[in-house]
Amino acid sequence: MDERQALVSFGALSQETRLQIVRMLVVAGPEGMAAGTIAERLEVSPSNVSFHLKELDRSGLISQQRESRSIIYSANYDSLSGLVRFLMEDCCAGHPEICAPAAEVAACCVPKMGKMQ
């Protein structure tokens, strides 16, 4: 991820509702959520959530897919990972022990051997 894309991504995340949407979609997993469900859970109007979803989609942090009459939104894990990598790229001036806690947090998402998903 280059600096320009990182700025666009951080700009999209710098608004409370959009940050909540991204976090909600990360938890929802690859199957995502319908726009109406997102609006209900956040207790905002459908037009409000639509505005925020459009901004997040434009930034590349989420993606959309039409299923019948609904649009399903999901987190773009590659873009989110790229954003984290961008932040950690020059980590700690060659002292990886400083970044170890962040690496441990990222390891929480790695499936355990033998565990079915």
N, C-alpha and C positions, 0 to 999 in steps of 0.2 A: 504494500500500500504506500502510495506516495503522500507527501505532505498535503497537497490540495485535497485529495480524497479524505484524508484524516480530518481536515478542517470541516469538510461537508458533513462527515459522520458525527463529529463532535457537536456541530451546529444543530443537527437534527436531534441529538440526545440532550441538548441543553434546555429542553422544555419539559416540564413535569409530566404532562400527559403522554408525550412521546416516549419518555424514559419508562414510564409504567407499561406502555404497550409493548415495548421491546422486552422488558423483563417478563411480562405475561406470556409472550410468544416463545421465549426461550424455555420457559417451564412447560408450555404446551407441547413442545417437541416438533418433530418434522410434520406431523399431521396438521398442525396449525389450528387456527380458529376462524370462524366466520366473523365478518365485520360487526354484525348485529350482536353477537355474543360478547365481543370486546366492548362495545358500547354499553351493554347491560352491566357487565362486571365493573366497568369504570364509572358507571352512573353518569354518563354524558350522552348528549344527543347523537343520533346517527350522523348528522351532518358535521358535527364537531369531530367525531372520531374519523370520519372520512377525510377531513382536512389533514389530520395528523398522519393517517395511514399513507396518504399521498406523499407527504414530506418524507416519511421514513422509506417508502418505496423508491423515491427519487434519489435518496442518499445511498441506496443499495443495501441497507441494513435489514430489510425485510423483502419478501417476494410475495406475489399473489398468484392465485390459480383459480379459475372459475370451475365450480362444481355445481352443475344444474343451475339454479337461480341464485346461488350464493357465491361470493368471492371469499376464498379462504386465504388467510394471510399466515405466513410462517417466518420465523427468524431465518436470516441468511447467515448460517454459522460460519461460512468461509469469510464473509466480510467482517463479522464480529471478531473472529480469530485474527484476521489481518489487522484490525484496529488494536487489539491487545499486543500483537507482535510489533506493531509500529511503536507503541509506547515503550516496549521492553527491548527494542532493537539494540540500543547502545547501553544496555543495562549496567549500571553500577561501575562504570569505568574499569572493567576488567576484574571486578571482584564479585564473582557469581554467588558467593555466600550471602550477599546482601539481597539478591533477588530470589533466593531459595524459597522464602515464604510465598511469593507469587507463583512460583513453579509448582509448589505443593497444592495450592488452590486449584490450578489448572488441571492437576492430576486427578481431582475429584470426579472429573467427567469421563475418565478412561474406564471402560467396562472391565470388571474383574474377570479373570480367566475362569471359564466354565459357567459363568452367569448368563442365563438366557435373558434376552431383552424382549 
